[in-house]
Amino acid sequence: MRIIVLILAILLGALAPAAADDVATAQGVIRAQEQAFGRDDAAAAYSYAAPAIQQIFPQADIFMSMVQNQYAPVYRHRSFEFGAAQSDGDRIAQRVQIVDANGEAWEALYTLERQADGSLKITGCSLLRAGQAV
């Protein structure tokens, strides 16, 4: 019985760092896209979007225009800080606290999914004013 408990503990311990690694990788993808927005690098920002997003916005400049118009706090901001994250298999949800260029607080919920090539891509971003009911 002790052996089973020990093996289970080892396996669970081995899984926890993988989830933490996935969250760190997801944060790296989100941060890289955020920095690409800051440089007005549409091609780089677009490269972090999942294929389903790229189907909706078939060119990088169309995608960038959508972000500028509908996600202004993501596009330009004073601060961009990671909050809580959840990992569920090949999917990750990451909260980000944002203060926009006007000093208004927002919360973004990014979703990412592992692709066939092993990379993580952004599948969506929901944006709410901080304190706003869902």
N, C-alpha and C positions, 0 to 999 in steps of 0.2 A: 504494500500500500504506500509506504514512504517513497518508494522508487517512482511510482506513478505520479505522486505529488511533486517530486523533484523534477521529473521530466516535464510535467505540465508547467511548472514555474520557469524552467529554462526556456521552453517554447514561447511562453507569454513574454518573457523578458526579451527574447530575440525579436518579437513582433513590435514591441513598443518603439524601439529606435527606428524601425522602418517607417512607421507612421510619422514620427518626428522628422525623419529625412524627407518624406513626401511633403509635409507641411513646409519645411524649409525650401524645398524645390519650388513649390507653388508660390511661396512668397517671393522667390527670386524671379519667377516668370512675371508676376504682377508688378514687381519693382522695375523690371526691365521695360515693361510696356509703359509704365508711368514715366520713366526717364525718356523713353522715345517720344511720348507726347510732349514733354518739356522741351525737346530739341526740334519739335515739329517734323519728326522723322516718320512719315506716314508708313513707309514700307516696313520699317522695323516694328512699329506698333502693331501693324496688321499681321505680322508674322506670328504673333503670340495668340491670335484669335483662332479658335477651333474651326474646322472645315464647315460646320453648319453656319457659323457666323459669316465666314467668307462667302458662302453661297448667297446669303441675304445681301451682302455688300461685296459685289464681285471685283471691286478695285480698291486699292489702298486709299486713294483720295476720297472716294465715296465714304468709306469707313471713317476716315479722319473727320470729314465734314459732319457726320452723324455724331461723333463723340463731341466735337466742338459745340454743336447745337443742343444736344440732349443730355450730355454728361459734362457740362462746364466745370463742376467741382473736381471731376477726375482729370480733366484736361489741364486746368490751371488752378493751383491751390497754394496755400501757405504751409500746410502740413498734411502729412499722409502717413498714418501710423497703423501698424497691424494690430488687430485685436484677436479674439478667439478664433480658433479653426477647428474643423471637424474633418476627419478622414474616414471614408467608407469605401474600402476596396480601391477602385480606380477613380473615385470621385473625391474632390476636396471642396469644402466650403470655407471661405476665409473672409472674416469681417475686417473692414478697414475704417478707421475714424479719419475723417477729412475735415479740414477747415479751408473753406474756399477763399478765393482772392478778396472777397468782401468781408471776411472774418466770420462767416456763418458756418455752423457745425453741421456735418452730414455723416451718415453711416452708409457705407457701401458693403454689399454682400457679393463677393466674387464666387463663381463656381468654376471649377476646372475639372478636366477629365483626361486621363491617360490615353494617349493615342496608340495606334498599332505599332508605331515606331518607338514607343516607350516614352516619348516626350509628354509633358503636360501642356495643355492648351486651355485658354480661357473660353468657357462656354456661355458665360453670361455675367452681367453686373447689374444688380438692383441698387438703386440709390434713393435714400430717404433723408429728409432733414432730421437731424438729431432730435429725439423726443417725439417725432411724428408717429402716430398709430399706423399700423400696417393695414 
